[in-house]
Amino acid sequence: MLNYAISIEDQLETVQQAKAFLQDISVENYQLVLNPHFISSPGTHMRHILDHYWALKDGLNHGLINYNSRNRNSSIESCPQTALLEWQKIESWLSQVDHLDADMPLKVACETSINKTHNTQTQSTLGRELVFVASHAIHHFSLLAVINSLLGNKDEAHFGIAPNTASYIRQQA
């Protein structure tokens, strides 16, 4: 059965995963790019995830979420403590979002081609975009888990695991 209400508690689980990762990574590993397997550092991935959350937050004020808006080369990419502070701000914001209508209509803009600049705009809702940013974060968390593993580190058991996969694992136990 599908639940159409926004679950802020579920959203905050994603935030907690990010915060746990950031508390356990060294500055050196946070900035490290493991060429040739990756072209981005863990910090770059974390900044990219946060960009999407900030785009959603800012888009609520304008009715247009612009996922093309990026904060490249910011201190979020190089300092896990700065990223941790940003996640705390996201956590605070999410705690205030639950009073909003999940069906609030929004427009979403984002580039869709790697061969040319092609911006697409489409209709969405607040609920759908909250699901998207959390899913997008978890996708990048899985990459961060691989990077961390290659560095010889371990993450929490469910870091980077999709909620549906976690449900499947529980059913198999």
C-alpha positions in Angstrom: 0.0 0.0 0.0 1.4 3.4 -1.0 1.5 6.2 1.5 0.9 9.6 -0.1 1.9 11.7 2.9 5.3 13.2 3.1 7.3 11.3 5.8 9.7 13.8 7.2 11.0 11.0 9.5 12.0 9.1 6.4 13.6 12.2 4.9 15.6 12.7 8.2 17.0 9.1 7.9 18.8 10.2 4.8 20.1 13.3 6.6 21.4 11.1 9.4 23.2 8.8 7.0 25.0 11.9 5.5 25.9 13.2 8.9 27.3 9.8 10.1 29.4 9.6 7.0 30.8 13.1 7.4 31.6 12.5 11.1 33.7 9.5 10.2 35.7 10.6 7.2 39.1 12.4 7.4 39.6 15.7 5.5 42.3 13.9 3.4 39.9 11.1 2.3 37.0 13.6 1.8 39.1 15.5 -0.8 40.7 12.4 -2.4 39.9 11.5 -6.0 40.5 7.8 -6.7 41.5 8.0 -10.4 40.9 6.3 -12.7 37.8 4.8 -11.1 36.3 8.1 -10.0 36.5 11.6 -11.3 35.1 13.2 -8.2 36.0 13.2 -4.5 33.6 12.3 -1.7 33.4 16.0 -1.1 32.3 16.7 -4.6 29.6 14.0 -4.3 28.4 15.5 -1.0 28.3 19.0 -2.4 26.3 17.7 -5.4 23.7 16.0 -3.1 23.4 19.2 -1.1 22.9 21.3 -4.2 19.8 19.3 -5.0 18.4 19.8 -1.5 19.1 23.6 -1.7 17.6 23.8 -5.2 14.4 22.2 -3.8 14.3 24.5 -0.8 15.0 27.6 -2.9 12.5 26.5 -5.6 9.7 26.4 -3.0 10.0 30.2 -2.8 9.9 30.7 -6.5 7.7 27.8 -7.7 10.6 26.6 -9.9 13.2 24.1 -8.8 16.4 24.6 -10.8 18.5 21.5 -10.4 21.1 23.1 -12.7 22.0 25.5 -9.9 25.3 24.2 -8.5 27.7 25.5 -5.9 30.9 24.0 -7.5 34.3 24.6 -5.9 32.7 25.6 -2.6 34.2 24.8 0.8 31.5 22.1 1.1 33.6 20.0 -1.3 36.8 20.3 0.7 35.7 20.4 4.3 33.5 17.7 5.9 32.7 20.0 8.8 31.3 22.6 6.4 29.2 19.9 4.7 28.0 18.7 8.1 26.8 22.2 9.0 24.9 22.3 5.7 23.2 19.0 6.5 22.2 20.4 9.8 20.5 23.3 8.0 18.8 20.8 5.7 17.7 18.9 8.7 16.2 22.0 10.2 14.5 23.0 7.0 13.0 19.5 6.5 11.6 19.6 10.0 9.6 22.7 9.0 8.4 21.3 5.6 5.9 18.8 7.1 3.2 21.5 7.4 3.3 22.0 3.6 1.0 20.3 1.1 2.7 17.3 -0.5 0.7 18.0 -3.7 2.0 21.6 -3.9 2.6 22.1 -7.7 6.1 23.0 -8.7 8.0 23.4 -12.0 11.3 21.6 -12.3 14.2 22.6 -14.6 17.2 20.5 -15.4 19.5 19.6 -18.2 18.8 16.3 -19.9 21.6 15.9 -22.6 25.3 15.4 -22.3 25.9 16.2 -25.9 24.3 19.6 -26.0 22.8 22.1 -23.6 19.2 21.1 -23.4 17.1 22.3 -20.5 13.8 20.7 -19.8 11.0 22.0 -17.6 8.3 19.8 -16.3 5.5 19.8 -13.7 6.0 18.1 -10.3 4.9 18.3 -6.7 6.7 18.9 -3.4 6.1 15.3 -2.4 7.6 13.9 -5.6 10.7 16.2 -5.4 11.3 15.2 -1.7 11.3 11.6 -2.8 13.6 12.5 -5.7 16.3 14.3 -3.6 16.3 11.5 -1.0 16.7 8.9 -3.7 19.3 10.9 -5.5 21.2 11.2 -2.2 21.1 7.5 -1.5 22.4 6.8 -5.1 25.4 9.0 -4.3 25.8 7.5 -0.9 26.3 4.1 -2.6 29.1 5.7 -4.6 30.6 7.1 -1.4 30.3 3.6 0.2 32.4 2.2 -2.7 35.0 4.9 -2.4 35.2 4.4 1.4 35.5 0.7 0.9 38.4 1.2 -1.6 40.1 3.3 1.1 39.7 0.4 3.6 37.0 2.1 5.6 33.6 0.8 6.6 30.2 2.6 6.7 27.1 1.9 8.6 25.4 -1.3 7.4 22.6 0.5 5.4 24.6 3.4 4.0 23.9 3.7 0.3 21.3 1.0 0.3 17.9 1.9 -1.3 14.9 1.6 1.0 13.3 -1.0 -1.3 16.5 -3.1 -1.1 16.6 -2.8 2.7 13.0 -4.1 2.7 13.9 -7.0 0.5 16.9 -7.9 2.7 14.6 -7.8 5.8 12.1 -10.1 4.0 14.9 -12.6 3.2 16.1 -12.8 6.8 
